[in-house]
């Protein structure tokens, strides 16, 4: 094994262009996703009904993941050690669902 690195092969212009376009596209996608996240937070601050719905669905995602994990262990497709993280997921689910219930929605 040699400690001297071999010289890199010459990259083609098409490969360089593909890398540049890929980085630009992924950066644009990330920027768009962050912009949408900021809009969602602003809407949740203004609209309590939207906030309650968001918190409810976040809690239900954790409940669904917990049920899926329990079913997989019960059917024997996953080892019992899979359930070690279950209390943390259920804690998150409880926290989100409790927060959703505590949001006061004014009558329409």
C-alpha positions in Angstrom: 0.0 0.0 0.0 1.4 3.4 -1.0 1.0 6.5 1.1 1.2 8.7 -2.0 -2.2 9.4 -3.5 -2.6 8.6 -7.2 -3.3 11.6 -9.3 -7.1 12.0 -10.0 -8.4 11.2 -13.4 -9.3 14.2 -15.5 -13.0 15.0 -15.0 -15.1 15.6 -18.0 -16.9 18.9 -18.5 -20.2 17.1 -18.5 -19.5 15.6 -15.1 -18.5 19.0 -13.7 -21.6 20.6 -15.1 -23.7 17.8 -13.6 -22.2 18.3 -10.2 -22.8 22.0 -10.3 -26.4 21.7 -11.5 -27.0 19.0 -8.8 -25.7 21.2 -6.1 -27.7 24.2 -7.3 -30.9 22.1 -7.5 -30.5 20.6 -4.1 -29.7 24.1 -2.6 -32.8 25.5 -4.3 -34.9 22.6 -3.0 -33.6 23.1 0.5 -34.3 26.9 0.3 -37.8 26.2 -0.9 -38.4 23.8 2.0 -37.1 26.2 4.6 -39.3 29.0 3.1 -42.4 26.7 3.3 -41.5 25.8 6.9 -41.3 29.5 7.8 -44.7 30.1 6.3 -46.1 27.2 8.2 -44.8 28.6 11.5 -46.2 32.0 10.8 -49.6 30.5 9.9 -49.6 28.4 13.1 -48.9 31.6 15.1 -51.9 33.3 13.5 -54.4 30.4 13.2 -55.0 28.3 16.3 -57.1 25.8 14.3 -54.1 25.1 12.0 -51.8 24.8 15.0 -54.1 22.3 16.6 -54.3 20.2 13.4 -50.5 20.3 13.0 -49.9 19.1 16.6 -52.6 16.4 16.3 -51.0 15.0 13.1 -47.5 15.1 14.6 -48.8 13.1 17.5 -50.6 10.7 15.3 -47.4 10.0 13.3 -45.7 8.9 16.6 -48.7 6.8 17.5 -48.7 5.2 14.0 -45.0 4.4 14.3 -45.5 2.9 17.7 -48.3 0.7 16.5 -46.3 -0.4 13.5 -43.3 -1.3 15.7 -45.5 -3.3 18.1 -47.1 -5.2 15.2 -43.7 -6.0 13.7 -42.4 -7.3 17.0 -45.6 -9.3 17.6 -45.5 -10.9 14.2 -41.9 -11.9 14.8 -40.4 -9.9 11.9 -38.4 -7.6 14.3 -36.5 -8.5 17.5 -37.9 -7.5 20.9 -35.1 -4.9 21.2 -36.9 -2.8 18.7 -39.3 -1.8 21.5 -36.6 -0.2 23.6 -37.3 3.2 22.0 -41.1 2.9 22.4 -41.4 4.9 25.6 -39.7 7.9 24.0 -42.0 7.8 21.0 -45.0 7.5 23.2 -43.8 10.4 25.2 -43.5 12.5 22.1 -47.0 11.4 21.0 -48.5 12.2 24.4 -46.8 15.6 24.4 -48.0 16.6 20.9 -51.6 15.3 21.5 -51.7 17.1 24.9 -50.5 20.3 23.3 -53.1 19.9 20.5 -55.9 19.5 23.1 -54.7 22.6 25.0 -54.9 24.9 22.0 -57.9 27.2 22.4 -59.8 27.6 19.2 -62.2 30.5 19.2 -65.7 29.7 17.9 -66.2 30.4 14.2 
